[in-house]
Amino acid sequence: EKISSTYTFDYALTSDKQVVGFAEVKVRTTESKKYPTFMLSLSKYLAGLTYVSFNMPCFLVVQFADDIMFYRISPADYHKVAVGGRKGDDREPCVFIPMEKFAPISILSKEVAK
């Protein structure tokens, strides 16, 4: 279910009106293998870690030109943090998630069940 921007992530994953997880959805025109990492704002990543602390899975879902991939946010993962973004006000601290941490969306239903 699409949720207010107040909650940082795009969607609350629900079952019988209960929130069971969260998802942030991105669309990129490049192929999934073009870059070795995926850049996400540090504020979004930290919000995801907060949601995970409530024992709810939190996913980053990215539609690339060649595939739809997902990454399950985990406090066990440590990523490079650097300033990224386009220019001006869009520049901010970001995490750089290695693309090998992403999996095809086809196996996401197995991840939600964990």
C-alpha atoms as one frame of an Amber mdcrd trajectory, in Angstrom:
protein
   0.000   0.000   0.000   1.424   3.427  -0.977   2.147   5.454   2.172   2.776
   9.097   3.059   6.217  10.553   2.348   6.452  11.141   6.111   7.555   7.488
   6.385  10.490   7.789   3.949   9.793   4.495   2.149   7.222   4.245  -0.662
   5.137   1.277   0.435   3.930  -0.500   3.551   3.573  -4.221   2.901   0.336
  -5.344   4.509  -1.548  -8.506   5.358  -5.057  -8.268   6.800  -4.499  -4.504
   7.330  -1.410  -5.203   9.471   1.934  -3.760   8.361   4.350  -6.641   7.823
   7.187  -4.817   6.028   8.250  -1.861   3.914   9.534  -1.292   0.385  11.307
   1.545  -1.384  10.912   1.406  -5.175  13.348   2.954  -7.654  13.440   2.985
 -11.461  16.729   3.226 -13.373  17.182   3.370 -17.142  20.578   1.641 -16.953
  21.172  -2.095 -16.940  21.670  -3.778 -13.575  25.315  -4.646 -14.306  26.416
  -1.169 -15.447  27.664  -0.067 -12.000  29.223  -2.184  -9.230  27.041  -0.520
  -6.566  23.612   1.029  -6.129  23.514   4.443  -4.457  20.777   5.114  -1.900
  20.489   8.098   0.410  21.795   7.377   3.866  18.584   8.788   5.373  16.493
   6.201   3.492  18.844   3.406   4.501  18.711   4.457   8.164  14.896   4.573
   7.990  14.993   1.021   6.644  17.171  -0.092   9.555  14.648   1.466  11.945
  11.814  -0.512  10.337  13.919  -3.690  10.543  14.370  -3.079  14.290  10.611
  -3.719  14.592  11.183  -7.190  13.072   9.680  -6.138   9.749  11.546  -6.846
   6.518  12.505  -3.792   4.516  13.263  -4.020   0.805  14.843  -1.825  -1.819
  13.275  -2.781  -5.169  14.877  -1.445  -8.350  13.518  -1.712 -11.873  16.528
  -1.638 -14.177  16.401  -1.647 -17.987  17.119  -5.387 -18.013  15.668  -6.765
 -14.773  13.815  -6.024 -11.541  16.046  -6.646  -8.533  15.703  -6.332  -4.768
  17.903  -5.969  -1.726  16.761  -6.812   1.803  18.114  -4.238   4.253  20.047
  -5.878   7.055  21.867  -4.434  10.085  24.515  -7.110   9.461  25.562  -5.410
   6.192  28.085  -2.593   6.198  28.344  -0.407   3.111  30.584   2.399   1.953
  29.147   5.805   2.882  30.104   8.830   0.777  28.549  12.025  -0.520  26.632
  11.339  -3.713  23.840  12.669  -5.871  23.600  14.952  -8.858  24.422  18.591
  -8.046  23.641  21.285  -5.521  20.886  20.462  -3.037  20.655  16.874  -4.338
  24.084  15.987  -2.873  23.882  14.092   0.399  25.469  11.212   2.319  24.655
   7.948   0.545  25.280   4.245   1.021  26.734   2.294  -1.885  25.224  -1.197
  -1.891  27.193  -3.799  -3.887  25.110  -5.153  -6.765  25.968  -8.713  -5.723
  23.727  -8.104  -2.685  20.719  -7.771  -5.025  18.619 -10.696  -6.235  15.976
 -11.069  -8.957  12.481 -10.067  -7.842  11.243 -13.567  -8.709  12.551 -14.879
  -5.370  11.135 -12.015  -3.258   8.107 -14.003  -2.042  10.516 -16.446  -0.360
  12.268 -13.518   1.383   9.036 -12.039   2.766   8.211 -15.394   4.359  11.476
 -15.358   6.378
